């Protein structure tokens, strides 16, 4: 039975890239499997080779529940054992889409329900999503789409009326009459946090470089996609390099602020912002959003500078891969909680990072 969902307007056209994906969602991540899926996979009618792959890949978790009973563990190369050299999945090849665990069938979609509204948004940790947003001019819009019955995650901590507040925040961030940092400052006022006076860009750069290094230490994804980028701007003397690289970004990607606007608005929907983490107040969630803006700004400037001599297609792939890699960390870990408290620990207000 089809039911109405709120979805971003790109949702109808979104398609998995399959074998054409440069960095598949199969890489590096263990895949959660329910008890029902575990026994279905173990008893699946398939070739002897695939049956051996399934038995080798499935591992019980330490404290199994019906919903999280086991996981498919990556091999020594960080790949899912069912991932074929041509980029396709052996499970899907032999058993069709229904053979896949629910997580594989749904990703990168996030199915959420607050008891009133169903919202389905695609995570920007998928490179195909970032590619759709890269050269998009029109602001993102939420539309109603009839989707065949799926089981959404019930977010009981999201209050009734949160979707309308979310729409208001998105419209505020899409007010292109103001620079993007000013729109983010206005969002702080709406959420009950005074971001403080505009900061010193050099302090903003030092702060996000230090925070990015800490994030990188906790994330294999950032270790791979962020690489040595923070060290590029680590010293005070590197402020001149940042200024030159930021000017280069304006030339190579003059619509970088529109890209960040799209990514931030998409993230707000994906995260049920500002209620994504029930441990955070609205003001604390906003401070984490300021950290995210600064991280994305650092990535756009640095990644474009690193690939400045490449052909435009290769440079855009480099940027897309880095941004999608960052959202693997942002949208699939307690990023908001950690970012808000790191900002507090450093004695910084959100406005400092908005100077970047």
C-alpha positions, 0 to 999 in steps of 0.5 A: 500500500502506498502512503504519502511521504515528504521527500526532497524534490530530487527524490523521484530522479535519484538512482543508485549508481551501482557498479559505476560508484567510485566509493560504494556504500559497501566499503568500510561499513559493517551492515546490521542484520536483524534476526529474521534476516540472519536466518533468511540469509543462512537458509537462502537457496543459492550457489555454493560459492555465495553460501560460503560467502554468506557464512563467512561474512555474517558475524553475531554481535556481542549483545544481539537483539531481534533488530540488531542480531548480526552484521556483515563484516567487511573483508581485509580490504574493507569491502563487503564479501558479497561485493563483486569486482564489477561493482555489483552485489552477488546477493542481489544478482542471485536473489534479486533486491528482496535478498538484500538486508533491509539496510542495503535496500533502503540506503541512502534513504532515511525513513523517519516518522514523528507520529504525524508526518513521514519524511524520507531524505537521502544521505549526502554520504552517497556520492550520487546525492552530492553529484545531484546537488553539485550544479543545482541552481534551484533551492531544495523543496519538500514535496509529497510522494506516494511510496510503497509501505516501508517501516520508518524509524519512529522518532518519538523525541521529535515534537509535533510541528517540527516539520513546519519549523524545519521548513522555516529554517530551510527557507531562512538558509535559502535566502540568497539575499544574504551571504551564507554565514549571515543566514546561519547567524539568523538560524542561531537567533531562531533556535535560541543561541546567540552566535556572538559577534563575527569572529576573526577569520584566522581564529575560525581557520585555526579552530576548524583545523584543530577540530577537523584533526580530532574528527579525523582521528576518530573516523576511517572515512575522514582519514581517507577522504580528508587526508592531510588537508588540515595540515595545509592550513595548520600554522598562522603562516598558512593564512595566506595560503588559505586566502589564495585557495579561497580565491581560487575556489571562487574562480573554480566553483563560484557557486560553492555557497549554493552547494553548501546551502543544498548540503546543509538543507538536505542535512537538516531534513535527514537529521530531523534538525534540531531534534536529531540527537535528543541529548542536545538542546536546540541551541547545542544542535545549532552550534553543531551546525556551525561546526558542520558549515566550517568543515564543509567550507574547509573541504571545498577550499582545500579539495579544490585547491588540491585538484586545481590542476586536474581536468574539471571532471576529475576535480569535481569527482575529487570534491564530491568524494571528499564531501560524501566521505565527510557525510559518512562521518557526519550523518552516521556517527554522534557527530552533532553531540561531539561537535557541540561539546567540542565547541564548548570545551574550546570556549568558542561560540558558533559565530567564530566558525561562521567567519570562515 
